[in-house]
Amino acid sequence: MNKLLEEIKTLEKDMEKGIEKAKSEKENLINNAKKESLKLISEEKEKISKEMDKKISDETERLSKEREKIKITGEKKAHELRKKAEKNMNKATSFIVDSFNKKINE
């Protein structure tokens, strides 16, 4: 009978050890899963950050090119307007001189 009780106690201890081992393994698996998920989240954040940086860089470059086109167009228009103004100034000067000469000659 004593031997039977000792075997039962031994089995109970073995079961407790097995349960503790299983709990420990479970905790390790959970901790590893948490670490892996945090790593994956971090990698995805980094990937998204790089993609956003690329998009911002591309858009900045596009806007810079667009700004340069607008600047060139504006400079061309300003140059054309200056030429036109000079031409009109010459006409106006000639008109005034001619008008003045007519008045003198009258």
C-alpha positions as CSV (number, residue, x, y, z in Angstrom):
1,M,0.0,0.0,0.0
2,N,2.9,2.3,0.8
3,K,4.5,1.5,-2.5
4,L,1.2,2.4,-4.3
5,L,1.0,5.7,-2.5
6,E,4.6,6.5,-3.4
7,E,3.9,5.7,-7.0
8,I,0.9,8.0,-7.0
9,K,2.9,10.8,-5.4
10,T,5.7,10.3,-7.9
11,L,3.1,10.4,-10.8
12,E,1.6,13.5,-9.3
13,K,5.0,15.2,-9.1
14,D,5.8,14.1,-12.7
15,M,2.4,15.6,-13.8
16,E,3.1,18.8,-12.0
17,K,6.5,19.0,-13.6
18,G,4.9,18.4,-17.0
19,I,2.2,21.0,-16.3
20,E,4.9,23.5,-15.3
21,K,7.0,22.7,-18.4
22,A,3.9,23.1,-20.6
23,K,3.1,26.5,-18.9
24,S,6.7,27.6,-19.4
25,E,6.6,26.5,-23.1
26,K,3.3,28.3,-23.5
27,E,4.8,31.5,-22.0
28,N,7.9,31.2,-24.3
29,L,5.7,30.7,-27.3
30,I,3.5,33.7,-26.4
31,N,6.6,35.9,-25.7
32,N,8.2,34.8,-29.0
33,A,5.0,35.5,-30.9
34,K,4.8,39.0,-29.3
35,K,8.4,39.7,-30.2
36,E,7.8,38.5,-33.8
37,S,4.7,40.5,-34.2
38,L,6.4,43.7,-32.8
39,K,9.3,43.0,-35.3
40,L,6.8,42.6,-38.2
41,I,5.0,45.8,-37.2
42,S,8.2,47.7,-37.0
43,E,9.3,46.4,-40.4
44,E,5.9,47.4,-41.9
45,K,6.1,50.8,-40.3
46,E,9.6,51.3,-41.8
47,K,8.4,50.1,-45.2
48,I,5.4,52.5,-45.1
49,S,7.7,55.3,-43.9
50,K,10.1,54.7,-46.8
51,E,7.2,54.6,-49.3
52,M,5.8,57.9,-47.9
53,D,9.3,59.5,-48.1
54,K,9.5,58.4,-51.7
55,K,6.1,59.8,-52.6
56,I,6.9,63.1,-50.9
57,S,10.2,63.2,-52.7
58,D,8.6,62.4,-56.1
59,E,5.9,65.0,-55.5
60,T,8.4,67.7,-54.4
61,E,10.4,67.0,-57.6
62,R,7.2,67.2,-59.7
63,L,6.2,70.5,-58.1
64,S,9.7,71.9,-58.5
65,K,9.6,71.1,-62.2
66,E,6.1,72.6,-62.5
67,R,7.3,75.7,-60.7
68,E,10.3,76.0,-63.1
69,K,7.9,75.7,-66.1
70,I,5.7,78.5,-64.7
71,K,8.7,80.7,-64.0
72,I,10.0,80.2,-67.6
73,T,6.6,80.9,-69.0
74,G,6.3,84.1,-66.9
75,E,9.7,85.3,-67.9
76,K,8.9,84.8,-71.6
77,K,5.6,86.7,-71.2
78,A,7.4,89.5,-69.3
79,H,10.0,89.7,-72.1
80,E,7.3,89.9,-74.7
81,L,5.4,92.6,-72.8
82,R,8.7,94.6,-72.4
83,K,9.2,94.4,-76.2
84,K,5.6,95.4,-76.8
85,A,5.9,98.3,-74.4
86,E,9.1,99.5,-76.0
87,K,7.5,99.3,-79.4
88,N,4.5,101.3,-78.1
89,M,6.8,103.8,-76.4
90,N,8.6,104.4,-79.7
91,K,5.3,104.9,-81.5
92,A,4.0,107.2,-78.8
93,T,7.3,109.2,-78.9
94,S,7.0,109.5,-82.7
95,F,3.4,110.5,-82.4
96,I,4.2,113.2,-79.9
97,V,7.1,114.5,-81.9
98,D,5.1,114.6,-85.0
99,S,2.2,116.3,-83.3
100,F,4.6,118.9,-81.8
101,N,6.2,119.5,-85.2
102,K,2.7,120.0,-86.8
103,K,1.9,122.6,-84.1
104,I,5.2,124.4,-84.7
105,N,4.7,124.4,-88.4
106,E,1.2,125.7,-88.3
